[in-house]
Amino acid sequence: MAPKKKVEGDAGKGEKIFKSLCAVCHNMASHGTGPNLKGAFGSNPASKEGFSYSSALQGVSDKKWTDKNLDKYIKSPADYAPGNAMAFAGIPNAKDRADVIAYLKKNA
């Protein structure tokens, strides 16, 4: 079986997807319903000062937000951190997830 080919993301497309799906709760400046995501890429989950995270997300706080972990989380938050408070079903399309991750990297 051939290894999975990595899907490359486009930050410009990711920004559009972020604005249409994520910006209801997240932004890059201040906490809202969800934590601000400025600098999230490469950081630990549940690590933004001043935001109250679910115990489920705190339970994975020893990991880093890498391409791989963000892809899993954005695909299905409930599967990545069962019981987390984010009421979002996820983004099923791998290219769309890669685009959002590219946008998050750009804002790291």
Phi, psi and omega in degrees: 000130181288144178296151178296133177279132179290132178273123179277141181260158177242112184299324179296316176293322179298323178297318179295318179294316178303312182296326182275330184248328189256331188292351174299324183242336186238152170213189182252013185237313185214162178289145174228228174300322175246168180291155173293148186251011175297123179079010182293319182299129180089349179268176176273145173301153176059037185241004180282125177301139173084008177238138180266111183265155175292155178296331178297316180286326175297333180291345177247017186288355177275356178265168174251153173280087177262175175307310184297311182291319177296321179300313179298316182293313182292329178295315181203090180306323182292328178282324182290316181224079182307130181091002180292162187273355183284115181272071182218127184289334180116176179244108185288333185278121183300320180294317178298319178296317179299323179294316178296318179297320177299320178294318177296321176299318180298333182254024181283000000 
